[in-house]
Amino acid sequence: MDIARSPLAQPFPAIPPIAGVTLRIARARYKDWDRADLTYAELAPGTAVAGLFTKNICCSSEVELGREQMKGGRARALVVNAGNSNAFTGYRGREAVEGIMAQVADHLGCAAAEVFVSSTGVIGVPLPQDKARAGIAAALTSEPCSWEDAAETIGTTDTFTKGAVAQAVIGGRTVTLAGIIKGSGMIAPDMATMLGYIFTDAAVEPAFLQACLSAANERTFSCITVDSDTSTSDTVLAFATGAAGNAPLASFDSEGADAFAAAIADICRQLALLVVRDGEGAQKLIEVRVSGAVSDASARRVGLAIANSPLVKTAIAGEDANWGRVVMAVGKAGEPADRDRLSIGFGGHWTAREGQPLANYDEAPVAEHLTGREIAVAVDLGLGDGQAVVWTCDLTHGYIAINADYRS
């Protein structure tokens, strides 16, 4: 199925090499397609790892094993399979993952627990072990590839490759962070997104790397939604090779820790927004900014209720300034709200204030704003200091077409 490139697509950035990371790709042919579909990242010995995984109870064996592997805090390799999620596949799915881990570990002479595996694609089809073995063998001997090649290889219904870069200064040394991500549908993570990987040459202890990633996630990956569906395979992993030679970051008391945490937050935000820009069938990027809530957490839940509303999303797709649908979504969120204190706006223009339509409301500038590609929705609950920003996309006929034909 040919899918048109998203009109919200961004060009792939220039990402420099990360010392301690070597990328390779191969054709495992998990599906009947003529493209690379297996990504292999080899990591320097001692590389620290942190991760976030889906909260979907029907998760894949890759996710189950990944959670267990986090206890070790170290990684030597990453393998990503595209075209087959290997979820809901029972013992055969786990055998396939363990086979990949063992094959790579044998090649590197490391523990199998240091080899992380992710898979994405159709649910309910066991990952073909023969194809995985052949794909791994090909990847281990292939020439190193670019970040963009790796980003393209991990994709499924993505219409453009997604990458980001950030830097931080730690003790006089500049460290670099590179990230690639895939995701277009089945996006409402509760923790992360579809599949995302961050690599840095900074020296960071695993516990602090986890703390930085978890904190960044709360305001980035956990604040995006395309369709309210949390995948069985959602994973975000961060790897720190230590090749930059800085004094290892162990806590926020370490020199440069604040700068590194800010860089992690920056790259996570960039990656998260790229996923929303490529939402299946998306024509508009929507930012929902909620203020005046009783807490930040409450504001986020209200924002997600708005962002997940099919009625809100279709109204914006149709460029209809139907602010009543936003009122509806606020009211159904299950969070503290007062109808008579609620204010709604689009594109910097209030349509209703403190529970009433503005007497002099002029719909023309709002209608003009809704014709654009990037839409801003503002909600002030008037109850407290809580605030949050959530990102989503509109809901169009394209979403139906892509998902109706996904397996065929």
C-alpha positions as CSV (number, residue, x, y, z in Angstrom):
1,M,0.0,0.0,0.0
2,D,1.4,3.4,-1.0
3,I,1.0,6.0,1.7
4,A,1.4,9.7,0.8
5,R,4.1,11.6,2.7
6,S,2.7,13.6,5.5
7,P,2.2,17.3,4.7
8,L,3.6,17.9,8.2
9,A,6.8,16.1,7.5
10,Q,10.2,17.5,8.7
11,P,13.5,17.0,6.9
12,F,15.9,14.5,8.5
13,P,18.5,16.4,10.5
14,A,22.3,16.2,10.1
15,I,23.3,13.8,12.9
16,P,27.0,13.3,13.6
17,P,28.4,9.9,14.5
18,I,28.2,8.9,18.2
19,A,31.4,7.4,19.5
20,G,30.7,3.9,20.7
21,V,27.7,3.3,18.4
22,T,27.9,1.4,15.1
23,L,24.7,1.1,13.0
24,R,24.0,-1.6,10.4
25,I,20.9,-2.7,8.5
26,A,19.8,-5.8,6.7
27,R,16.9,-7.5,4.8
28,A,15.3,-10.2,6.9
29,R,12.2,-10.1,4.6
30,Y,9.7,-10.3,7.4
31,K,7.1,-9.1,4.9
32,D,6.9,-9.3,1.1
33,W,8.6,-6.1,0.5
34,D,11.8,-4.9,-1.1
35,R,13.4,-3.0,1.7
36,A,15.7,-3.3,4.7
37,D,13.7,-4.3,7.8
38,L,16.3,-5.2,10.5
39,T,18.4,-2.6,12.3
40,Y,21.4,-3.6,14.4
41,A,23.2,-1.1,16.7
42,E,26.5,-2.3,18.2
43,L,27.4,-0.5,21.4
44,A,30.7,-0.1,23.2
45,P,31.4,-2.3,26.3
46,G,30.0,-0.7,29.5
47,T,27.3,1.3,27.7
48,A,24.6,2.3,30.2
49,V,20.9,1.8,29.3
50,A,17.6,3.1,30.5
51,G,14.2,2.3,29.2
52,L,10.4,2.9,29.2
53,F,7.9,0.3,28.0
54,T,4.2,0.0,27.2
55,K,1.6,-0.3,29.9
56,N,-0.4,-2.5,27.5
57,I,-1.0,-5.8,29.4
58,C,-1.0,-7.8,26.1
59,C,2.6,-6.8,25.5
60,S,5.2,-8.5,23.3
61,S,8.0,-10.9,24.5
62,E,10.4,-8.1,23.5
63,V,8.8,-5.8,26.1
64,E,8.7,-8.5,28.8
65,L,12.4,-9.4,28.3
66,G,13.4,-5.7,28.0
67,R,11.9,-5.0,31.4
68,E,13.9,-7.8,32.9
69,Q,17.1,-6.7,31.2
70,M,16.8,-3.2,32.7
71,K,18.0,-4.6,36.0
72,G,21.5,-5.0,34.6
73,G,21.8,-1.4,33.5
74,R,24.2,-2.2,30.6
75,A,23.8,-2.9,26.9
76,R,26.1,-4.1,24.1
77,A,23.6,-4.2,21.2
78,L,20.1,-3.3,19.9
79,V,18.2,-5.2,17.3
80,V,15.0,-3.8,15.8
81,N,12.7,-5.8,13.6
82,A,10.1,-4.1,11.3
83,G,7.0,-5.6,9.8
84,N,6.2,-8.1,12.6
85,S,5.5,-7.1,16.2
86,N,5.9,-10.6,17.5
87,A,3.1,-9.8,20.0
88,F,0.4,-12.2,21.1
89,T,2.6,-15.1,19.9
90,G,3.1,-17.1,23.1
91,Y,6.2,-19.2,23.7
92,R,7.2,-19.1,20.0
93,G,7.5,-15.3,20.3
94,R,9.8,-15.5,23.3
95,E,11.9,-18.3,21.7
96,A,12.4,-16.0,18.7
97,V,13.6,-13.1,20.8
98,E,15.9,-15.3,23.0
99,G,17.3,-16.7,19.8
100,I,18.2,-13.3,18.5
101,M,19.8,-12.3,21.8
102,A,21.9,-15.5,21.9
103,Q,23.0,-15.1,18.3
104,V,24.2,-11.5,18.9
105,A,25.7,-12.3,22.3
106,D,27.7,-15.1,20.8
107,H,29.1,-12.8,18.2
108,L,30.0,-10.1,20.7
109,G,31.1,-12.4,23.5
110,C,28.7,-10.7,25.9
111,A,25.8,-11.7,28.1
112,A,22.5,-12.3,26.3
113,A,20.9,-9.9,28.7
114,E,23.0,-7.1,27.2
115,V,21.3,-7.5,23.8
116,F,18.0,-5.6,23.5
117,V,15.4,-6.4,20.9
118,S,12.3,-4.6,19.7
119,S,9.8,-5.6,17.0
120,T,7.0,-3.6,15.3
121,G,4.3,-4.4,12.8
122,V,1.4,-6.9,12.6
123,I,0.2,-8.4,15.9
124,G,-0.4,-12.1,16.2
125,V,2.2,-13.6,13.8
126,P,5.2,-15.3,15.4
127,L,8.5,-13.8,14.3
128,P,10.0,-16.2,11.7
129,Q,13.1,-17.5,13.5
130,D,14.8,-18.6,10.2
131,K,14.4,-15.1,8.8
132,A,15.6,-13.5,12.0
133,R,18.8,-15.7,12.1
134,A,19.5,-14.9,8.4
135,G,18.8,-11.2,8.9
136,I,21.1,-11.0,12.0
137,A,23.9,-12.8,10.1
138,A,23.6,-10.4,7.3
139,A,23.6,-7.4,9.6
140,L,26.7,-8.5,11.5
141,T,28.8,-8.5,8.3
142,S,27.2,-5.5,6.5
143,E,28.8,-2.1,6.1
144,P,27.9,0.6,8.7
145,C,25.0,2.8,7.7
146,S,23.8,6.3,8.4
147,W,21.3,7.5,11.0
148,E,18.8,8.1,8.3
149,D,19.1,4.6,6.9
150,A,18.5,3.2,10.4
151,A,15.5,5.5,11.0
152,E,14.0,4.4,7.7
153,T,14.5,0.7,8.4
154,I,12.7,0.8,11.8
155,G,9.6,2.3,10.2
156,T,6.3,0.6,9.2
157,T,3.4,3.0,8.2
158,D,5.7,6.0,8.7
159,T,5.7,8.4,5.8
160,F,9.0,10.1,6.6
161,T,12.2,9.2,8.5
162,K,12.4,10.7,12.0
163,G,15.5,11.8,13.8
164,A,16.8,14.5,16.2
165,V,20.0,15.7,17.7
166,A,20.9,17.7,20.9
167,Q,24.1,18.6,22.7
168,A,25.1,19.5,26.3
169,V,28.3,20.7,27.9
170,I,29.5,18.6,30.9
171,G,32.6,19.6,32.7
172,G,33.9,21.5,29.7
173,R,33.2,18.6,27.3
174,T,30.5,18.7,24.7
175,V,28.4,15.6,24.5
176,T,26.1,14.7,21.7
177,L,22.7,13.0,21.8
178,A,21.2,11.4,18.7
179,G,17.7,9.9,18.4
180,I,15.6,8.0,15.9
181,I,12.0,7.1,16.2
182,K,9.2,5.4,14.4
183,G,5.5,5.8,15.0
184,S,2.4,6.9,13.0
185,G,-0.6,5.1,14.5
186,M,-1.5,3.2,17.6
187,I,-0.1,6.1,19.6
188,A,-1.3,6.9,23.1
189,P,1.6,5.7,25.0
190,D,1.1,6.3,28.8
191,M,4.9,5.9,29.0
192,A,6.7,6.3,25.7
193,T,5.8,6.0,22.1
194,M,6.0,3.3,19.4
195,L,9.8,2.6,19.1
196,G,12.3,5.3,20.0
197,Y,16.1,5.1,20.6
198,I,18.4,7.7,22.0
199,F,22.2,7.4,21.9
200,T,24.8,9.6,23.6
201,D,28.5,9.6,24.0
202,A,28.1,11.0,27.5
203,A,29.2,9.0,30.6
204,V,26.1,8.5,32.7
205,E,25.3,6.0,35.4
206,P,22.3,3.8,34.5
207,A,20.1,5.0,37.5
208,F,20.6,8.7,36.6
209,L,20.0,8.0,32.9
210,Q,16.8,6.4,33.9
211,A,15.8,9.3,36.0
212,C,16.4,11.8,33.2
213,L,14.5,9.7,30.7
214,S,11.5,9.1,32.9
215,A,11.3,12.8,33.8
216,A,11.5,13.8,30.1
217,N,8.9,11.3,29.2
218,E,6.3,12.9,31.5
219,R,6.2,16.1,29.4
220,T,6.9,14.6,26.0
221,F,6.1,11.0,24.9
222,S,3.4,10.7,27.5
223,C,1.8,13.9,26.2
224,I,1.2,12.8,22.6
225,T,-1.7,10.9,21.1
226,V,-2.8,10.0,17.6
227,D,-5.7,7.7,18.2
228,S,-5.9,6.8,21.9
229,D,-4.5,3.3,21.3
230,T,-1.6,2.1,23.3
231,S,0.6,-0.3,21.4
232,T,1.7,-3.8,22.5
233,S,5.3,-2.9,21.7
234,D,5.9,0.7,22.8
235,T,9.5,1.1,23.8
236,V,12.0,4.0,24.3
237,L,15.6,3.1,25.1
238,A,18.5,5.4,25.9
239,F,22.1,4.3,25.6
240,A,25.1,6.2,27.0
241,T,28.4,4.9,25.7
242,G,30.7,7.1,27.9
243,A,33.1,7.7,25.0
244,A,33.0,11.5,25.5
245,G,35.3,11.0,28.6
246,N,33.4,13.3,31.0
247,A,33.2,12.5,34.7
248,P,30.2,10.1,34.9
249,L,27.0,11.7,35.8
250,A,25.5,10.0,38.9
251,S,23.0,12.4,40.2
252,F,21.8,16.0,39.8
253,D,24.7,17.0,42.1
254,S,27.1,16.0,39.3
255,E,28.6,18.8,37.3
256,G,26.7,19.3,34.1
257,A,23.8,17.1,35.2
258,D,21.2,19.8,34.6
259,A,22.5,20.5,31.1
260,F,22.3,16.8,30.3
261,A,18.8,16.4,31.6
262,A,17.7,19.4,29.6
263,A,19.2,17.9,26.5
264,I,17.4,14.6,27.1
265,A,14.1,16.5,27.5
266,D,14.9,18.5,24.3
267,I,15.5,15.4,22.1
268,C,12.5,13.6,23.6
269,R,10.3,16.5,22.7
270,Q,11.6,16.7,19.2
271,L,11.0,13.0,18.6
272,A,7.6,13.0,20.2
273,L,6.4,15.8,17.9
274,L,7.7,14.0,14.9
275,V,5.5,11.1,15.6
276,V,2.4,13.3,15.9
277,R,3.4,15.1,12.6
278,D,3.2,11.7,11.0
279,G,0.0,10.6,12.6
280,E,-1.8,8.3,10.1
281,G,-3.8,10.5,7.7
282,A,-2.8,13.7,9.6
283,Q,-3.2,17.0,7.9
284,K,-2.8,19.2,11.0
285,L,-0.6,19.2,14.1
286,I,-2.7,20.2,17.2
287,E,-1.3,21.6,20.4
288,V,-3.7,21.6,23.4
289,R,-2.6,23.9,26.2
290,V,-4.4,23.6,29.4
291,S,-4.0,26.0,32.3
292,G,-5.9,26.8,35.5
293,A,-6.2,23.1,36.6
294,V,-6.0,21.9,40.2
295,S,-2.7,20.1,39.4
296,D,-0.4,19.5,36.4
297,A,-1.5,15.8,36.3
298,S,-5.1,16.9,36.2
299,A,-4.3,19.4,33.4
300,R,-2.6,16.6,31.4
301,R,-5.7,14.3,31.7
302,V,-8.0,17.1,30.6
303,G,-5.6,17.8,27.6
304,L,-5.6,14.2,26.6
305,A,-9.4,14.0,26.8
306,I,-9.6,16.8,24.3
307,A,-6.8,15.4,22.1
308,N,-8.4,12.0,22.0
309,S,-11.9,13.2,21.2
310,P,-12.9,12.1,17.6
311,L,-15.4,14.9,17.6
312,V,-12.7,17.5,18.4
313,K,-10.3,16.0,15.9
314,T,-12.8,15.8,13.1
315,A,-14.0,19.3,13.7
316,I,-10.4,20.6,13.3
317,A,-10.0,18.4,10.2
318,G,-13.0,20.1,8.8
319,E,-11.7,23.5,9.9
320,D,-14.8,24.0,12.0
321,A,-14.5,26.4,15.0
322,N,-16.8,24.2,17.0
323,W,-15.6,25.1,20.5
324,G,-18.6,23.3,22.0
325,R,-16.8,20.0,21.3
326,V,-13.9,21.1,23.4
327,V,-16.3,22.0,26.3
328,M,-17.7,18.5,25.9
329,A,-14.3,16.9,26.1
330,V,-13.4,18.9,29.2
331,G,-16.6,17.8,30.9
332,K,-16.1,14.1,30.2
333,A,-12.5,14.0,31.4
334,G,-13.4,13.1,35.0
335,E,-11.3,15.9,36.3
336,P,-12.3,18.9,38.5
337,A,-13.8,21.5,36.2
338,D,-16.4,24.3,36.6
339,R,-18.6,25.2,33.7
340,D,-18.8,28.8,34.8
341,R,-15.1,29.3,35.0
342,L,-14.1,27.6,31.8
343,S,-12.5,29.5,28.9
344,I,-11.8,28.2,25.4
345,G,-9.7,29.6,22.6
346,F,-8.1,28.9,19.2
347,G,-5.0,30.4,17.8
348,G,-4.7,33.1,20.4
349,H,-8.3,34.1,20.1
350,W,-10.8,33.4,22.9
351,T,-14.2,32.1,21.8
352,A,-15.6,31.8,25.3
353,R,-14.6,33.2,28.7
354,E,-15.7,32.1,32.2
355,G,-18.5,29.8,31.0
356,Q,-20.0,32.1,28.3
357,P,-19.5,32.9,24.6
358,L,-17.9,36.2,24.2
359,A,-20.4,38.9,23.4
360,N,-18.2,40.4,20.7
361,Y,-16.9,37.0,19.4
362,D,-15.6,37.3,15.8
363,E,-15.2,33.9,14.2
364,A,-13.3,35.1,11.2
365,P,-9.7,35.1,12.7
366,V,-10.4,31.7,14.4
367,A,-11.7,30.2,11.1
368,E,-8.5,31.6,9.4
369,H,-6.3,30.0,12.0
370,L,-8.0,26.6,11.5
371,T,-7.1,26.6,7.8
372,G,-3.4,26.3,8.8
373,R,-1.3,23.2,9.4
374,E,-0.5,23.9,13.0
375,I,-3.5,24.5,15.3
376,A,-3.4,25.9,18.9
377,V,-6.2,25.1,21.3
378,A,-6.2,26.9,24.7
379,V,-8.3,25.8,27.7
380,D,-8.3,27.7,31.0
381,L,-10.2,25.9,33.8
382,G,-9.9,28.8,36.2
383,L,-9.4,26.5,39.3
384,G,-5.7,26.6,40.1
385,D,-2.1,26.7,38.9
386,G,-1.9,23.3,37.1
387,Q,-0.9,23.3,33.5
388,A,0.1,20.9,30.7
389,V,0.7,20.8,27.0
390,V,-0.6,17.8,24.9
391,W,-0.1,17.2,21.2
392,T,-2.2,15.4,18.7
393,C,-3.3,15.5,15.1
394,D,-6.6,15.7,13.2
395,L,-8.7,12.7,12.2
396,T,-9.2,12.3,8.5
397,H,-10.4,9.7,6.0
398,G,-6.7,8.9,5.5
399,Y,-6.6,7.2,8.9
400,I,-9.4,4.9,8.0
401,A,-7.8,4.0,4.6
402,I,-4.4,3.2,6.1
403,N,-5.8,1.0,8.9
404,A,-8.5,-0.7,6.9
405,D,-5.8,-2.0,4.5
406,Y,-3.0,-2.5,7.1
407,R,-2.7,-6.3,6.9
408,S,-3.5,-6.6,3.2
